[in-house]
Amino acid sequence: MDNQSINFSIMALCSYTWNRNRFHKKSTAMNAVMCVKAIICALFCSRKVQLSQVESIYNENNNRSTIFGKEYENHLDQRKTEVLHNAINHHNNSTLKTIIISANELKELIDNQSFSNNIHYILEGDFTYRNDDIMDFVLPDYLTIIGNLNLSNNSNLTQIPEKITVTGSISFSGCSSITRYPESLNKINGSINLSNCTNLTKVPGTMVASMFINFAGCINLKFLPKKIITGTHLNCCYCINIDYPPESIHVGGHAIFHHCPKMRFLPAEIHIEGSLYTSTTATIPKEAHIGGMIYLNL
C-alpha cells in the first residue's frame, strides 16, 4: 500500500474521532451514520492482514520466539482495522444491521436477553460482565469487541457465539457451562484465559496469542490445539484427560503440563524459551529447544 493510501486511512480515522466529538450535540442517528461512514472510508484504504501471515511470522523471524516483540505487536495491531472492516461487511447479509453501542448498553441487552440476532453489535472499548442471576444466558450472535473481553466466572453462560470477534485479551475463566471455544477467537493480540472451564471439550486446531494461553483445570478437554503459539506462557496444568499433546508448540515463556496423567509423550516440535514442567518421563526430541530447566512432576 502506498503512502498516499496510508495517509488517507489515517485522516479518515481521525475524521471519525473528530466528528464524533464535534457533533455530539446532534442526534444519535446522525452521529451513528457519520461514525460508520468514517470507519468504512478508513477501512477500505487500509491494509488487510491475512491470517496466514500470523501463522508464518515464526518462520519470518528466523525461528525465534521473540516474534512477540514490538514488530509482532505492531503486526497484530493491524487486526483492529481488519476486524472493523469485517464487522461492517460481515456475511454480506443485506438484512444484517450494524449498530455501535456502549458497554452499558450491551450490559442492559444481556441482562434482559433483549438483543436481536439480525443486528451486528460493535463495542469500541473493553467489556467486563458478570451476572449470576440469569439462568442459561447467551451473547448476541454477531458481536465485535474492539478491546478486551472479560466474562470470567459466569457459570450460567452456556455458549460462546461462533461469530464473535475480539481484538484484545479474552477471559472465560470459570465459565463452567461452555463446551466449545470458537474458531473466530483463535488468534488474539493479548491473552486467552480458559482456566477452569470444566465442561470445555472442543477448541480450534490452531491457537495463537501474543501473551499467554491458559487451559488449567479444563478437566474434560481431551484434545489440545494441534498448533499453539504464545508470547509468554502456556498453562495446561490439571488437564487430566488430555491424551495427546499438541503437534507443535512455540512458547515465549514457560510451558506447564503438570498433573496431566494421560499425556504419555511430548510434542514432536517443541520450542520453549522458558522452562518445561511435565508429568511424563518420555524422551524429549533432540530437535527440541528448551531455554530453561525441565521439571518433572509424577
N, C-alpha and C positions, 0 to 999 in steps of 0.2 A: 504494500500500500504506500502511495507517495505521500510527501509531506503536506501537500495541499489537502488531501483527504483527511490526514490526521488532524490538521488544524481545524478543518471544518467540523470534525467529530467533537473536538474539544469545545469549540464555540457553541455547538448545538447543545451539549450537556450543560454548559454554563448558562445558556439561554433558558434551559429548563428550570434550573435553580433560581435564576434571577426573576423570571416571570412568575414563578410560584410565590416568591416573597413580595414582589412589587404589586401584584394584582390580588393580594389576599383578601381585599375588600369586595372583590367581585363574587359572583355566585359560585357555589361549589361546582356546579356543572361546567361553567366556563373554565374554572381552574383545572378540572379534570381533563377537559379537551385540550387545553394548552399544554399540560404536562405530557399527555400521551403523544401529541404531535412532536414535541421537542425530543422526547425519548426516541420515537421512531426515526426522526431525522438523524440523530446521532448514531443509532444502531445500524442503519443501512450504510453508513460511511465507515463503520468500524470493522476491524479485522475479526473474523470469526475463528475462534480457536477450535481446532479439531480435537476430539477426544483421543484420537490415535497419537497426537503429538504428546499428550500427557504420558501415555504408556511408553513412548520411545525416549523420553527425557533421560532416563537412566543411562542408556547407551550413548546419548549425545554428550554426556558429561564424563566420558572415559571410565564408566563403571564405578563411580564414586557416589556414596550415599549423601555427599554434600550437595547433591542436586536440590536439597531443600533449603538452600541458602537464598540470597536475595534474588538471584536470577530465576529460580523456580517460583518463588513467591510472586514476582512480577508477571511471570508467565500465567500463573493461575489467576491473578487479579483480572486478567482479561476475561475470565469466566463471567464476571458481573455483567459485562456488556452482552456477552452471548446469552446469558440467562434472561436478561431483559428482552432481547430480540425474540427468543423463543417464547417468552411469556405472552408477548403481544400477538405473535403469529402462530401460536401453538395449534397443532392439529388441523389447521386450515379449515376450521369449522365456522361457518358463517353464523351459526346460532349461538356461538360461544362469545359472551360479552366479557370485556376486561374492565375491572374496577380496581383503583388504587385506594387502599384503606389504611387506617391507623391500627396500632396494636390494641387499643381499647375497643375499637370497632370489631376487630377479629375475635377478641375475648368474648364480647357480647354474642357474636354469632355462634361461637362454640358453646357458650353457656346455655343458650336457648336451642341449640341444634337447628337454627333457622336459616342456614345458608342454602343457596341454590347451586345445584350441580351443573347448571347451564352458565355459570359465571366463573371466570378465572380471577381469583383474588390475588393482588400483589401488595405485599407489605415491604416498605423500604425501611429497614432498621431491624434490631434484634427483637426476638419474641420469646417470652417465658410464660409458661402457663401450667397451672395445676388445679385440678378440681376433683375432689373425692366424692362429691355429692351426685355427680351424673353417672348413671349406670350405663355401661357399654356405649360410650360416646365415640364419635368418629370426627375426622377433619374433613374440610372441603375436598372434593375430588381434584380440583385444579387450584393449587396453592403455590405461590412463589414467595420465598422469604429472602430479601436482599440483606442478609446479615446472618446472625447466629440464631439457632433454634434450640430451645431447652424445654423439653416436655418430661423431664425426669420425674419418676415416682407417680406417674398417672397409671395406676394399676387397672383402671377401667377403660383405658384406650385400647380398643380391640384390633385396630389395624392402622397401618401407615399407607396413605394413598399412593398408588402406583405412579401418579403424575406429579407428585410434589417435587419442588426444586428449592435447594438452599445453597447460598453462596459461601456461608461461613461454617463454623463448628456446629456439630449436632450432638444432642444428648437425649437418648431414650432410656437412660439408666433406670432400672427398677420398673419399667413398663412390662409387667409380668404377663399381660394378656396378649401381646403381639406375637405373631407366629412367623412373620417374614419381614425382611428388610428389602426395600425396593431397589431396582436397578438404577432408578433416577438419582439415587443418592450414593452411588458407588465411588465417585471421585469428588473429594471435598478439600477445599482450601482452609484447613483447620483440623479439628479432631473429630473422631467418631466414637461416641461412648454408648455401648450396648450392654454394659455390665448389668448382671442380674436380670436380664430379660429371660426369665426361666423357661418360657414356652417357645422361645425363638428356635425355629427348625430350618429356616431357609435364608441364605444370604447370596449376594451376587457372586459370580465366578471370579471377578476381579474387584479389589477394593484398594483405593489409593487415598491417603490423607497426608497433608503436609505436616501434621503434628502426629498425635498418637491414635491408635485404634485399640479399643478395649472390649474384649469378649468375656472378661472374667465373670464366672458364675452362670454362664449360659449352659445350664446342665442338660438341656435336651438337644443342643446343637450337635449334630453328628458329623457334618462336613464344613470345614472352613473354606473360604475362597481359595481357588487354585493358585491365585497370584495375589500377594499382599505387598504393598509398598507404603512405608510410613516414614515420616521425617524424624520422629523421636522413637517412642516405644511401641511394642506390640505386647498386649497382655491377654493370654489365653488361660490364665490360672483357673483351676476348678472347672474346666470344660471336660467333665468326667466321661462324656460319651463320645468324644472325638476319636474316631477310628484311624483317620488318616490326616497327616499334616498337609499344609499347602504344598503344591509342587515347587513354588518359588517364593522366597521371602527376601525382601530388601528393607532392612530396618536401620534407621539412623541412630537408634539408641539401644536399649536392652530388649531382648525377646524372652518372654516368660511363658513356659509350658509346664509349670509345676502343677502337680495333682491332676494330671491327665493320664490316668492309669491304662487306658485302652490304646494310646498312641505308642506303638511299638518301634517306630523308626522315625528318623528325621527327614526333613525335606531334601530332595535331590539337589536343589540350588539354594544355598544359604549365603547371604551377605549381611552381616550384623556388625555395626560399628561398636556397639557396647558388649555387654555380657549375655551369655545364653544360660537361662535357667530351665532345666529339663528334668523330666521324670523317667526318661528312658536311657538305658545303657547302650543303645545302638551306636554303631560306629559312625563318627561324623565323616561325611565325604571329604576326601583330601582336597577337593577344589573349594571347599567352604572357606569363607572369610569371616573370622570372629575376632573383633578388635579387643575384646575384654577377656574375662575369665569364663569358665564353664562351671556351673554349679549344678550338682546332681541331687535331686530330692526323690527318694524312692518311697 
